Amino acid sequence: MDQRAEKLNRPGVPALDEILGVPFEVLDDGLIRVIDYMGDDQAIVQAARVSYGEGTKKTSDDRGLIRYLLRHRHTTPFEMCSLKLHIRVPMDAWRQWIRHRTASTNETSTRYSIAIDSSQTTAPDQWRVQAIDNKQGSDGWLDSKTGVELTQAETDFKNTARQVYNQRLEFGVAREQARKDLPLCTYTEAYWKMDLHNLLHFLALRMDPHAQKEIRDYATIIGREIVARWVPLAWEAFEDYRMGSVSYSRIEHKIMAAIGTGDMEDAMRIATDAGWLKPAKKGGFIRNRERDELTTKLKTLNLKVPWE
């Protein structure tokens, strides 16, 4: 048969089909559902080989190719797969989510419909403390006694905000204006579709331990409960080469090479030339993020840190 006229069957993934439309609960009232998908591991292989036939018959060959593609950052084959989700998420987390502009998105409009009467509540033992060395992150937890007060105040505030919103609607205020004082913890819903290449980039950022916990909870479910079912070979490669890997800059590589030969003086010279070891007035060195990151990497490998 002429391959150009060959009849093709739409690829399906039984493991993912089992959870189509099934809601995964997130936070206290959030959810994630798979609405539709296109492609699978074989579609990645097929695109890489520019083949519309059966492709390789050996799963091991497919696995090796997918791992090669991801390891060497060949992105286009992964763009052949896409995933559409229905999500219910607090607006503050959605603000971070929507910054990933590589998705197609359609969100519930509070100009046309009444805002969802649900908002995220923080449990007394879940109030996080502002990190000292990271302006956009948290570090540790407040005591539960203080948390009880904060949770009660949060509840009172949300109830008042909702009463004000409902009162405006009752008076006939336009929905587009009545909504303006709703808190960011109010849930919103959206359909969100993204190709696999950009989805993996999203997950690498939002599953990272430094990401905000709320959006990290969503990303973890998308990755481990959905993508892992959908494209298991690609997910395995992603975990090995993105989530579980460590990269080294040119300077880091030179310093580690010096450490490997036992030449700590050369390692210190390289770090000094890079501006990593500027003296502080009270002794030691001025903080340098690149130096701090390499320090963590060296300790993970049980290697000596030259400047300590």
Secondary structure as the mmCIF struct_conf table of DSSP 4:
data_model
#
loop_
_struct_conf.conf_type_id
_struct_conf.id
_struct_conf.beg_label_comp_id
_struct_conf.beg_label_asym_id
_struct_conf.beg_label_seq_id
_struct_conf.end_label_comp_id
_struct_conf.end_label_asym_id
_struct_conf.end_label_seq_id
HELX_RH_3T_P HELX_RH_3T_P1 GLN A 3 ALA A 5
HELX_LH_PP_P HELX_LH_PP_P1 ASN A 9 PRO A 11
HELX_RH_AL_P HELX_RH_AL_P1 PRO A 14 ASP A 17
TURN_TY1_P TURN_TY1_P1 GLU A 18 ILE A 19
STRN STRN1 LEU A 20 LEU A 20
TURN_TY1_P TURN_TY1_P2 GLY A 21 GLY A 21
HELX_LH_PP_P HELX_LH_PP_P2 VAL A 22 PRO A 23
STRN STRN2 PHE A 24 VAL A 26
TURN_TY1_P TURN_TY1_P3 LEU A 27 ASP A 29
STRN STRN3 GLY A 30 MET A 38
HELX_RH_AL_P HELX_RH_AL_P2 ASP A 41 ALA A 48
TURN_TY1_P TURN_TY1_P4 ARG A 49 VAL A 50
BEND BEND1 GLY A 53 GLY A 53
BEND BEND2 LYS A 57 LYS A 57
HELX_RH_AL_P HELX_RH_AL_P3 THR A 59 ARG A 71
TURN_TY1_P TURN_TY1_P5 HIS A 72 ARG A 73
HELX_RH_3T_P HELX_RH_3T_P2 THR A 76 MET A 80
STRN STRN4 SER A 82 PRO A 90
HELX_RH_AL_P HELX_RH_AL_P4 MET A 91 TRP A 97
TURN_TY1_P TURN_TY1_P6 ILE A 98 ARG A 99
TURN_TY1_P TURN_TY1_P7 ARG A 101 THR A 102
BEND BEND3 ALA A 103 ALA A 103
STRN STRN5 SER A 104 GLU A 107
TURN_TY1_P TURN_TY1_P8 THR A 110 TYR A 112
BEND BEND4 SER A 113 SER A 113
HELX_LH_PP_P HELX_LH_PP_P3 ILE A 114 ILE A 116
BEND BEND5 ASP A 117 ASP A 117
STRN STRN6 SER A 119 SER A 119
TURN_TY1_P TURN_TY1_P9 PRO A 124 ASP A 125
HELX_LH_PP_P HELX_LH_PP_P4 TRP A 127 TRP A 127
STRN STRN7 ARG A 128 GLN A 130
HELX_LH_PP_P HELX_LH_PP_P5 ALA A 131 ALA A 131
BEND BEND6 ILE A 132 ASP A 133
TURN_TY1_P TURN_TY1_P10 LYS A 135 GLN A 136
STRN STRN8 SER A 138 TRP A 141
HELX_RH_AL_P HELX_RH_AL_P5 SER A 144 GLU A 170
TURN_TY1_P TURN_TY1_P11 PHE A 171 GLY A 172
HELX_RH_AL_P HELX_RH_AL_P6 ARG A 175 ALA A 178
HELX_RH_3T_P HELX_RH_3T_P3 ARG A 179 ASP A 181
TURN_TY1_P TURN_TY1_P12 LEU A 184 CYS A 185
STRN STRN9 THR A 186 THR A 186
STRN STRN10 TYR A 187 ASP A 195
HELX_RH_AL_P HELX_RH_AL_P7 LEU A 196 ARG A 206
BEND BEND7 MET A 207 ASP A 208
TURN_TY1_P TURN_TY1_P13 PRO A 209 HIS A 210
BEND BEND8 ALA A 211 ALA A 211
HELX_RH_AL_P HELX_RH_AL_P8 LYS A 213 ILE A 221
HELX_RH_PI_P HELX_RH_PI_P1 ILE A 222 VAL A 227
HELX_RH_AL_P HELX_RH_AL_P9 ALA A 228 TRP A 230
HELX_RH_AL_P HELX_RH_AL_P10 PRO A 232 PHE A 238
HELX_RH_PI_P HELX_RH_PI_P2 GLU A 239 MET A 243
BEND BEND9 GLY A 244 GLY A 244
HELX_RH_AL_P HELX_RH_AL_P11 ARG A 250 GLY A 260
TURN_TY1_P TURN_TY1_P14 THR A 261 GLY A 262
HELX_RH_AL_P HELX_RH_AL_P12 MET A 264 ASP A 273
TURN_TY1_P TURN_TY1_P15 ALA A 274 GLY A 275
HELX_LH_PP_P HELX_LH_PP_P6 LYS A 278 LYS A 278
STRN STRN11 PRO A 279 PRO A 279
HELX_LH_PP_P HELX_LH_PP_P7 ALA A 280 ALA A 280
TURN_TY1_P TURN_TY1_P16 LYS A 281 LYS A 282
BEND BEND10 GLY A 283 GLY A 284
STRN STRN12 PHE A 285 PHE A 285
HELX_RH_AL_P HELX_RH_AL_P13 ARG A 289 THR A 300
TURN_TY1_P TURN_TY1_P17 LEU A 301 ASN A 302
TURN_TY1_P TURN_TY1_P18 PRO A 306 TRP A 307
#
